[in-house]
Amino acid sequence: ETLLYIPGERRSIVVAYMLLILGGIFGLHWIYLGDHRMYKMYAYTLGFCGIGVLVDFVRMPQLIAEANSDAARRRFLSDLDGSDAGTPAGSRSGMPHRVPVTTSQPPRQPPSSLQG
């Protein structure tokens, strides 16, 4: 988790555009979208010399939709098996573990026909 990226949360197009405008050549919007590989590429190449920033400005609605569908898929898989299934590679802190709720009940007694 970072200041800009919270796994499993829906992404806002307004926030993504603000990050693209303010720090697009450094890849801040990619941190927000959860793609640290692209963030590093933008930081090292200054947004592919600015061309990547222009392309991302046009593609932003698609990038947001993909990030949100990935987050929804991870939440769904996490709810199914209670694990971190579907988290990005190398990030095991992606989704919080959900602890099943148990009620305190006395142990069950075997049926009287089985007691000897």
N, CA, C and O of each residue as an XYZ file, in Angstrom:
464
protein
N       0.833     -1.172      0.000
C       0.000      0.000      0.000
C       0.887      1.246      0.000
O       1.941      1.288      0.635
N       0.429      2.241     -0.722
C       1.133      3.511     -0.720
C       0.124      4.605     -0.425
O      -1.067      4.342     -0.255
N       0.609      5.818     -0.367
C      -0.267      6.946     -0.101
C      -1.327      7.099     -1.185
O      -2.462      7.472     -0.890
N      -0.971      6.816     -2.435
C      -1.901      6.993     -3.547
C      -2.676      5.735     -3.888
O      -3.738      5.826     -4.502
N      -2.184      4.573     -3.513
C      -2.798      3.310     -3.931
C      -3.292      2.525     -2.730
O      -2.511      2.139     -1.860
N      -4.584      2.295     -2.692
C      -5.187      1.456     -1.662
C      -5.842      0.289     -2.380
O      -6.829      0.484     -3.090
N      -5.318     -0.922     -2.212
C      -5.845     -2.068     -2.953
C      -7.328     -2.283     -2.703
O      -7.815     -2.141     -1.581
N      -8.033     -2.626     -3.767
C      -9.441     -2.958     -3.649
C     -10.389     -1.778     -3.688
O     -11.602     -1.974     -3.760
N      -9.883     -0.578     -3.643
C     -10.748      0.599     -3.673
C     -11.004      1.034     -5.104
O     -10.143      0.886     -5.971
N     -12.203      1.577     -5.351
C     -12.531      2.083     -6.682
C     -11.726      3.347     -6.959
O     -11.473      4.146     -6.058
N     -11.334      3.514     -8.203
C     -10.548      4.671     -8.624
C     -11.478      5.750     -9.174
O     -12.487      5.450     -9.811
N     -11.124      6.999     -8.919
C     -11.884      8.147     -9.399
C     -11.189      8.731    -10.619
O      -9.974      8.929    -10.614
N     -11.957      9.003    -11.656
C     -11.377      9.571    -12.871
C     -10.868     10.994    -12.626
O      -9.889     11.418    -13.241
N     -11.527     11.725    -11.734
C     -11.104     13.100    -11.428
C      -9.723     13.085    -10.764
O      -8.837     13.855    -11.136
N      -9.554     12.205     -9.784
C      -8.257     12.108     -9.096
C      -7.173     11.651    -10.076
O      -6.057     12.171    -10.060
N      -7.504     10.682    -10.923
C      -6.526     10.186    -11.895
C      -6.095     11.289    -12.855
O      -4.906     11.428    -13.140
N      -7.051     12.078    -13.360
C      -6.686     13.186    -14.256
C      -5.847     14.237    -13.527
O      -4.905     14.782    -14.103
N      -6.182     14.527    -12.265
C      -5.384     15.507    -11.507
C      -3.936     15.022    -11.356
O      -2.995     15.798    -11.522
N      -3.771     13.743    -11.043
C      -2.419     13.199    -10.899
C      -1.690     13.173    -12.235
O      -0.478     13.385    -12.291
N      -2.426     12.913    -13.310
C      -1.817     12.918    -14.642
C      -1.333     14.318    -15.006
O      -0.239     14.481    -15.545
N      -2.142     15.316    -14.713
C      -1.772     16.706    -15.041
C      -0.624     17.188    -14.159
O       0.311     17.825    -14.645
N      -0.695     16.885    -12.857
C       0.310     17.403    -11.925
C       1.628     16.627    -11.966
O       2.696     17.218    -11.808
N       1.563     15.311    -12.175
C       2.797     14.533    -12.123
C       2.827     13.408    -13.128
O       3.429     12.363    -12.877
N       2.184     13.608    -14.264
C       2.103     12.560    -15.273
C       3.446     12.122    -15.804
O       3.644     10.936    -16.067
N       4.380     13.050    -15.970
C       5.684     12.648    -16.516
C       6.468     11.791    -15.531
O       7.409     11.098    -15.917
N       6.080     11.837    -14.258
C       6.720     10.993    -13.248
C       5.916      9.723    -12.983
O       6.369      8.853    -12.240
N       4.725      9.603    -13.582
C       3.911      8.398    -13.446
C       3.057      8.335    -12.197
O       2.679      7.244    -11.770
N       2.740      9.479    -11.598
C       1.930      9.455    -10.377
C       0.569      8.797    -10.597
O       0.050      8.124     -9.706
N      -0.002      8.991    -11.771
C      -1.307      8.380    -12.039
C      -1.200      6.860    -12.093
O      -2.173      6.169    -11.792
N      -0.046      6.328    -12.467
C       0.130      4.876    -12.495
C       0.216      4.297    -11.093
O      -0.223      3.171    -10.858
N       0.778      5.054    -10.162
C       0.769      4.602     -8.762
C      -0.676      4.491     -8.298
O      -1.064      3.497     -7.683
N      -1.470      5.513     -8.595
C      -2.875      5.536     -8.197
C      -3.643      4.375     -8.827
O      -4.527      3.801     -8.191
N      -3.314      4.027    -10.066
C      -3.990      2.931    -10.754
C      -3.461      1.562    -10.323
O      -4.053      0.535    -10.655
N      -2.353      1.547     -9.588
C      -1.832      0.293     -9.046
C      -0.844     -0.431     -9.931
O      -0.550     -1.602     -9.691
N      -0.322      0.236    -10.953
C       0.644     -0.405    -11.848
C       2.021      0.195    -11.585
O       2.405      1.194    -12.193
N       2.756     -0.433    -10.670
C       4.057      0.105    -10.272
C       5.114     -0.086    -11.353
O       6.096      0.654    -11.396
N       4.923     -1.069    -12.221
C       5.853     -1.255    -13.334
C       5.798     -0.053    -14.284
O       6.835      0.467    -14.695
N       4.583      0.380    -14.628
C       4.446      1.541    -15.512
C       4.924      2.816    -14.814
O       5.491      3.702    -15.453
N       4.694      2.905    -13.508
C       5.178      4.064    -12.760
C       6.691      4.187    -12.901
O       7.209      5.275    -13.153
N       7.397      3.069    -12.737
C       8.857      3.111    -12.847
C       9.300      3.482    -14.252
O      10.257      4.236    -14.427
N       8.601      2.953    -15.258
C       8.966      3.283    -16.645
C       8.769      4.768    -16.923
O       9.602      5.395    -17.579
N       7.653      5.340    -16.418
C       7.404      6.765    -16.622
C       8.432      7.601    -15.865
O       8.911      8.608    -16.385
N       8.774      7.196    -14.647
C       9.731      7.954    -13.847
C      11.108      7.955    -14.506
O      11.793      8.979    -14.499
N      11.522      6.823    -15.075
C      12.840      6.736    -15.704
C      12.902      7.449    -17.053
O      13.959      7.948    -17.438
N      11.773      7.502    -17.780
C      11.787      8.080    -19.132
C      11.044      9.415    -19.217
O      10.835      9.951    -20.305
N      10.647      9.944    -18.052
C       9.833     11.169    -17.991
C       8.600     11.053    -18.898
O       8.364     11.870    -19.788
N       7.836     10.003    -18.625
C       6.584      9.802    -19.350
C       6.799      9.525    -20.814
O       6.046      9.998    -21.666
N       7.847      8.745    -21.112
C       8.212      8.473    -22.505
C       8.342      9.790    -23.271
O       7.782      9.970    -24.352
N       9.099     10.694    -22.668
C       9.357     12.031    -23.228
C       8.065     12.828    -23.440
O       7.967     13.639    -24.361
N       7.094     12.588    -22.589
C       5.833     13.336    -22.659
C       4.784     12.720    -23.562
O       3.602     13.042    -23.445
N       5.195     11.840    -24.460
C       4.233     11.226    -25.384
C       3.286     10.296    -24.629
O       2.092     10.258    -24.929
N       3.796      9.555    -23.667
C       2.964      8.655    -22.871
C       1.905      9.395    -22.091
O       0.798      8.891    -21.904
N       2.240     10.591    -21.633
C       1.266     11.398    -20.888
C       0.109     11.791    -21.797
O      -1.050     11.738    -21.386
N       0.417     12.184    -23.029
C      -0.651     12.550    -23.972
C      -1.529     11.340    -24.304
O      -2.751     11.462    -24.390
N      -0.913     10.193    -24.487
C      -1.677      8.978    -24.776
C      -2.559      8.614    -23.584
O      -3.723      8.252    -23.759
N      -2.011      8.711    -22.380
C      -2.788      8.385    -21.183
C      -3.931      9.366    -20.961
O      -4.969      8.995    -20.412
N      -3.750     10.614    -21.382
C      -4.826     11.598    -21.239
C      -6.056     11.147    -22.035
O      -7.189     11.312    -21.584
N      -5.824     10.582    -23.211
C      -6.925     10.095    -24.041
C      -7.469      8.772    -23.503
O      -8.678      8.540    -23.529
N      -6.586      7.914    -23.020
C      -6.963      6.573    -22.568
C      -7.462      6.504    -21.129
O      -7.859      5.430    -20.677
N      -7.455      7.608    -20.402
C      -7.753      7.574    -18.969
C      -9.082      6.897    -18.626
O      -9.108      6.102    -17.686
N     -10.189      7.163    -19.333
C     -11.429      6.458    -18.962
C     -11.284      4.932    -19.051
O     -11.816      4.208    -18.209
N     -10.578      4.455    -20.050
C     -10.353      3.014    -20.194
C      -9.452      2.492    -19.072
O      -9.699      1.418    -18.523
N      -8.413      3.250    -18.735
C      -7.504      2.833    -17.662
C      -8.242      2.742    -16.326
O      -8.017      1.814    -15.549
N      -9.118      3.703    -16.065
C      -9.909      3.700    -14.827
C     -10.845      2.500    -14.812
O     -10.962      1.818    -13.794
N     -11.517      2.236    -15.938
C     -12.440      1.095    -16.004
C     -11.698     -0.219    -15.748
O     -12.204     -1.089    -15.039
N     -10.512     -0.363    -16.320
C      -9.724     -1.580    -16.106
C      -9.292     -1.714    -14.652
O      -9.369     -2.799    -14.076
N      -8.839     -0.616    -14.058
C      -8.405     -0.658    -12.660
C      -9.580     -1.005    -11.745
O      -9.422     -1.778    -10.800
N     -10.746     -0.443    -12.018
C     -11.916     -0.719    -11.188
C     -12.414     -2.150    -11.379
O     -12.855     -2.776    -10.416
N     -12.352     -2.676    -12.592
C     -12.792     -4.058    -12.796
C     -11.803     -5.030    -12.144
O     -12.215     -6.065    -11.620
N     -10.515     -4.711    -12.171
C      -9.527     -5.548    -11.489
C      -9.763     -5.540     -9.984
O      -9.668     -6.578     -9.330
N     -10.071     -4.364     -9.435
C     -10.331     -4.260     -7.997
C     -11.579     -5.053     -7.626
O     -11.600     -5.732     -6.599
N     -12.620     -4.971     -8.456
C     -13.848     -5.721     -8.184
C     -13.593     -7.220     -8.263
O     -14.120     -7.986     -7.456
N     -12.784     -7.642     -9.238
C     -12.455     -9.063     -9.369
C     -11.685     -9.553     -8.151
O     -11.956    -10.647     -7.655
N     -10.726     -8.764     -7.657
C      -9.963     -9.164     -6.471
C     -10.861     -9.246     -5.242
O     -10.722    -10.166     -4.436
N     -11.788     -8.285     -5.092
C     -12.714     -8.342     -3.953
C     -13.588     -9.588     -4.037
O     -13.817    -10.262     -3.033
N     -14.079     -9.893     -5.245
C     -14.940    -11.057     -5.431
C     -14.192    -12.341     -5.093
O     -14.715    -13.193     -4.375
N     -12.967    -12.486     -5.607
C     -12.176    -13.685     -5.329
C     -11.823    -13.781     -3.854
O     -11.799    -14.872     -3.284
N     -11.551    -12.647     -3.244
C     -11.227    -12.641     -1.826
C     -12.437    -13.063     -1.002
O     -12.298    -13.788     -0.016
N     -13.614    -12.615     -1.401
C     -14.825    -13.002     -0.686
C     -15.125    -14.484     -0.864
O     -15.667    -15.114      0.044
N     -14.782    -15.048     -2.015
C     -15.059    -16.458     -2.266
C     -14.234    -17.380     -1.387
O     -14.763    -18.311     -0.780
N     -12.934    -17.118     -1.321
C     -12.092    -18.053     -0.590
C     -11.438    -17.456      0.657
O     -10.707    -18.155      1.358
N     -11.682    -16.205      0.937
C     -11.144    -15.604      2.144
C      -9.650    -15.404      2.120
O      -9.038    -15.215      3.172
N      -9.042    -15.441      0.941
C      -7.591    -15.276      0.849
C      -7.270    -14.033      0.052
O      -8.148    -13.230     -0.262
N      -5.971    -13.887     -0.275
C      -5.515    -12.758     -1.082
C      -5.475    -13.114     -2.551
O      -4.626    -12.595     -3.276
N      -6.352    -13.972     -3.017
C      -6.344    -14.394     -4.422
C      -6.551    -13.186     -5.319
O      -7.393    -12.330     -5.049
N      -5.787    -13.129     -6.369
C      -5.957    -12.070     -7.344
C      -5.202    -10.803     -7.036
O      -5.353     -9.814     -7.754
N      -4.391    -10.793     -5.990
C      -3.621     -9.591     -5.719
C      -2.491     -9.493     -6.715
O      -2.061    -10.513     -7.254
N      -2.000     -8.300     -6.974
C      -0.917     -8.157     -7.929
C       0.300     -8.968     -7.509
O       0.551     -9.148     -6.318
N       1.047     -9.452     -8.479
C       2.227    -10.260     -8.198
C       3.193     -9.485     -7.326
O       3.469     -8.311     -7.574
N       3.702    -10.146     -6.309
C       4.672     -9.522     -5.421
C       4.027     -8.690     -4.329
O       4.733     -8.148     -3.478
N       2.726     -8.575     -4.327
C       2.057     -7.771     -3.307
C       1.107     -8.661     -2.532
O      -0.032     -8.859     -2.954
N       1.542     -9.193     -1.427
C       0.684    -10.051     -0.634
C      -0.124     -9.249      0.368
O      -0.937     -9.823      1.092
N       0.074     -7.938      0.431
C      -0.727     -7.121      1.337
C      -1.890     -6.488      0.600
O      -2.486     -5.531      1.094
N      -2.226     -7.009     -0.581
C      -3.245     -6.417     -1.444
C      -4.599     -6.258     -0.802
O      -5.100     -5.140     -0.684
N      -5.191     -7.335     -0.392
C      -6.528     -7.280      0.167
C      -6.458     -7.700      1.633
O      -5.705     -8.610      1.980
N      -7.235     -7.046      2.491
C      -7.214     -7.463      3.894
C      -7.880     -8.823      4.048
O      -8.859     -9.131      3.368
N      -7.336     -9.632      4.950
C      -7.967    -10.924      5.221
C      -9.287    -10.692      5.929
O      -9.394     -9.851      6.822
N     -10.260    -11.431      5.528
C     -11.551    -11.367      6.207
C     -11.624    -12.564      7.148
O     -11.469    -13.714      6.735
N     -11.861    -12.268      8.413
C     -11.933    -13.320      9.406
C     -13.388    -13.759      9.517
O     -14.267    -12.926      9.736
N     -13.656    -15.071      9.368
C     -15.040    -15.513      9.482
C     -15.568    -15.284     10.885
O     -14.862    -15.477     11.876
N     -16.797    -14.878     10.946
C     -17.442    -14.620     12.232
C     -17.981    -15.937     12.753
O     -18.725    -16.633     12.062
N     -17.601    -16.274     13.974
C     -18.101    -17.498     14.587
C     -18.866    -17.139     15.845
O     -18.561    -16.155     16.520
N     -19.842    -17.933     16.141
C     -20.596    -17.735     17.379
C     -20.105    -18.753     18.379
O     -19.696    -19.853     18.009
N     -20.145    -18.392     19.632
C     -19.695    -19.327     20.657
C     -20.857    -20.240     21.012
O     -21.835    -19.811     21.624
N     -20.740    -21.487     20.626
C     -21.738    -22.504     20.917
C     -21.050    -23.629     21.654
O     -19.869    -23.897     21.435
N     -21.791    -24.290     22.531
C     -21.177    -25.425     23.232
C     -20.889    -26.540     22.236
O     -21.561    -26.638     21.209
N     -19.902    -27.382     22.524
C     -19.600    -28.487     21.609
C     -20.806    -29.408     21.466
O     -21.565    -29.623     22.410
N     -20.957    -29.936     20.273
C     -22.093    -30.835     20.024
C     -21.864    -32.172     20.695
O     -20.747    -32.690     20.722
N     -22.930    -32.717     21.231
C     -22.898    -34.049     21.841
C     -23.296    -35.067     20.795
O     -24.207    -34.815     20.006
N     -22.636    -36.209     20.770
C     -23.057    -37.247     19.815
C     -24.476    -37.712     20.117
O     -24.919    -37.658     21.264
N     -25.177    -38.161     19.107
C     -26.541    -38.656     19.370
C     -26.527    -39.779     20.393
O     -25.550    -40.522     20.495
N     -27.609    -39.904     21.148
C     -27.681    -40.889     22.229
C     -27.566    -42.311     21.710
O     -27.146    -43.203     22.447
N     -27.929    -42.537     20.461
C     -27.838    -43.893     19.902
C     -26.391    -44.319     19.710
O     -26.114    -45.516     19.642
N     -25.451    -43.367     19.619
C     -24.040    -43.690     19.443
C     -23.291    -43.804     20.750
O     -22.180    -44.333     20.779
N     -23.875    -43.319     21.835
C     -23.195    -43.390     23.130
C     -23.365    -44.795     23.708
O     -24.435    -45.398     23.619
N     -22.314    -45.284     24.282
C     -22.363    -46.661     24.703
C     -22.461    -46.861     26.119
O     -22.510    -48.001     26.580
